[in-house]
Structures are given as structure tokens and as C-alpha cells.
Amino acid sequence: RDVIEQGMAQLRADPWLMLGVPRGEAEDAAVKMAFRKLALKLHPDKNQGSNGPVSTALFACLYSAYETLATEKGRAGWWKRREREEAERKAAADHGGAGAVEELEVRWNRERREREREHFKEWGRTQQDTLRKWRMADERDGERRREEEEFRNLRLMQDQSRQRRSTDRELKVRQRKHQGKIKTSKKIQSKYQNEIDMRLANMASLNANIATLPPKRPPSKVFPPVPRSRPSKVAEVALAKRGTGSGLGSGSGSLRGSPPKGSTATATGPTTSAGNNSGRDVDGVDENESVDGCRIVNAVFKKAGPMGFTLEDISARVRAEKNKKDGADGDGDAEWSVSVMRLEREVLNRPGEAELLGVMAGDVLTTVNGCDLRCIGFKEVCRLLGESTFPRRLRFQRR
């Protein structure tokens, strides 16, 4: 113990020796680095065992030496104090001898211990302040983190609530749209079902009326063939344009209305009920009459209405057949340019007027109200047919 006290007294008297730094050559950085190296070894927190008191005393001595030599001002003060102690020691040795010098050493050692104790208390206070600052910083950081966590949780709850409300709104909108579609579909189905029921009722009524009709009567009148010697004015104009002089039969009846357009034409008019001709009478249909081996069909339409057939232009086909038959190279004049392409029905399961009058698909239209249609174009024929008056007498040739 005495040895330790003597060693500690020497270390307190010489801070350069305590830090292990050469005298007079040390700078602030060198002193600080030496203190840090020794503090890591002598710190009380690292020496809690049997060597704890010695380590604490050494650390207190080390910190006192560091406080003395840490700055240029502290080092200058230590040198002045050392010079004063040397002067006092020499004076005591000259006047009082060894006893006076020993008393001075004891006093100086006590003063050094007091300074060391003050420095160590200051270090403790500094450590407490540092620890308190760290705790306060940790508390502030923890509070900040808690606030951030609470803010994130609040934002998350708000986002979830907003998303839930948006999802509910979208679900309600989809449900309303779905209900609207269901209502619209039901309305459309009801509408079409009503139309179907009404049509079925009309068909049943028409079938009942057809069942009560009398049997079809035979034709009452047959028109003779129209002579080919006298052409009509329209035919003469058409022949004059085409540069031919072939003779045509004479036409009768006034012309009114507008011609149909296109390559086909359908005779139309007011709709008639099934099983009743609405005032129409068939004056004559003679399928036994024949001219040049072709059967002649005469049909008379008394009143305006749908005639029940569609026409087509056959002039090119007739011209090609004639050229092939005659062996000619030029474009020979076609005879008739219009034929029945198909028969039409205004009411389901009920024949049209032309079909009732014996007209068939493929029949060639030859005259309209006595007007011969040979060498007349398709559009002109459609115009004549549209402008012809009623009763409308049509003549067909079935080949």
C-alpha cells in the first residue's frame, strides 16, 4: 500500500509521466490521444472487480493530469507552479533542512489530492450531464418515434376508412347499375313478349279468316295477244335513241308517278288483309294460251296495292342468248328486258297478289296496259309500270 501511495504521489506530481507524453514537446492533440488510450484501460466501468479502487484512483489521477495539460494555458500554469515549488523547496532546505522539505512535500501532495478530487468530481458531473443529455435525447427521440408511429397509424386508419368508403360507393353504384339493367331487360322482354303475343293473336285471327274463305273461283276473262304492228310513243322515242325501227304495239292509259331506281324493282301499294283481295278482282289468267311455244299469263290488278313481285333486268342475258343463237358478233337488240326475279308476300303464310294471279318467278313482262315493252330499257319499263293506271293489265311470257 505504501508503494502504491508513493507511486501515486509521483504520478500526481508529474502529469507528463502519468500521460506518458514527453515534457515540453506535447501538443493538445497528443495529450488528448494519450488520455483516450489510457482512459479505455482505466475507466471505472471496465474495472469493477478487486482492482476497482486502484483503477478508480488511477483514472482520477489520469483525468487530473489531462485537465492540467489539455491546453496551452494549463501547461504554462503547471510550469509556473513547478518553478514556485522548486524555489520553496530550495529555500526550505537552506533554512529548515530536510524536515521543512518533507513538510512542503506533504502539503503539496495534499493540495494535489484536493485538485485531483475536484477534477474527478468535475468529471463525474460532466458524465452525469452527458448521461442526462443522452437520456433526454433518447426520450425526445422516443417521443418523436411514438408520434410518428401514431401519425402513421392514424394515416393508415384514414386510408383504410377512405378505401372502405370508396369500395362501398363503387359497390352501391354497381348494384344500382345492375338493378337498372335488370329493369331495362325486363321491360324489353315484356315489350317483345307483348309483341309476340299480339302477332300470334293476329296470325290466329288470320288463319281463322282464311279457313272461312270460299274456294278460289276460276278466271273469268282472258285477254287476247296484243298485236305488234303499232309502237307506242315512248317505244318510238327509245328506238330513235338506239337507232332502230322495230315496230311495237300501241299503249293505252295515262302515266303518272315516279320510276323506281336500281337494278331491281318491287311493285308496292297499300297493304291488303290475308284472305281478302280488298276490292281486287282477277279478270283473266290464261296459262293455256301460247305464242311461239311460250305460255302467256295475263294478270289484271283492279285497285292500287302491293302486286307481290320483284323485277330484274335481263336485257344483257337475252342479248347474249340471241347472239349465241343467231351466231352474230354484234350486240343484237334484245326483245324484252324485264322479268320477275321473285315473288313477294306481305303477310306470312299468305300468297301475294301476283302469286294468286298465277305469276311465277322467271316470267318475262311483255306488256303493261297494252304497251309493248320490247326494246325498252329496264328503267323505262319501271317508269311505265309506276305511271300506269288501274286497272293495271300485265302480260307475262313464260318460257
JOPEBEL-V151046 format. One line per field, one symbol per residue. ss: DSSP state (2 for helix, 1 for strand, 0 for the rest). phi: phi as a letter, one per 30 degrees, with the letter a starting at -180 (. if undefined). psi: psi as a letter, one per 30 degrees, with the letter a starting at -180 (. if undefined). A space follows every 50 residues. Layout:
ss = ???
phi = ???
psi = ???
This chain:
ss = 02222222222220222220000000022222222222222202220000 02222222222222222220022222222222222222222222200222 22222222222222222222222222222222222222222222222222 22222222222222222222222222222222222222222222222222 22222222222200000000000000000000222222222200000000 00000000000001110000000000000000000000011001111111 10000000111110222222222222000000000001111110000000 0022220000000111110011000002222222222000011111110
phi = .ddddddddddddbdddddicddicdcedddddddddddddcdedcbcdd ddddddddddddddddddcdbdddddddddddddddddddddddcciddd dddddddddddddddddddddddddddddddddddddddddddddddddd dddddddddddddddddddddddddddddddddddddddddddddddddd dddddddddddcdddddddcbbdddddcdcddddddddddddibbddbdd cbjdcajbddcjdbbcdblddcddibdhidbcdabbccdbbhicdcbcbb cdbdlddiabcbdcddddddddddddiccddddddccbbddaccbdbdib dddddddjdbdjdcdcbbhiddcdicddddddddddcdccdcccbcbcc
psi = eeeeeeeeeeeefjfeeefhkkkffkleeeeeeeeeeeefegkeffifbf geeeeeeeeeeeeeeeeegfleeeeeeeeeeeeeeeeeeeeeeeefaeee eeeeeeeeeeeeeeeeeeeeeeeeeeeeeeeeeeeeeeeeeeeeeeeeee eeeeeeeeeeeeeeeeeeeeeeeeeeeeeeeeeeeeeeeeeeeeeeeeee eeeeeeeeeeffkllkllkfkkklkklgfjlleeeeeeeeefhlgkkllk llklklakklllflkkklakkllkfkghfkkjekjjffkkkhgkkkkkkk jelklkfhlklljgeeeeeeeeeeefglfljlkldkgkljelklkekkgk kleeeeggklkfkkkeljhfjkgkgkleeeeeeeeffklkkjjkklkj.
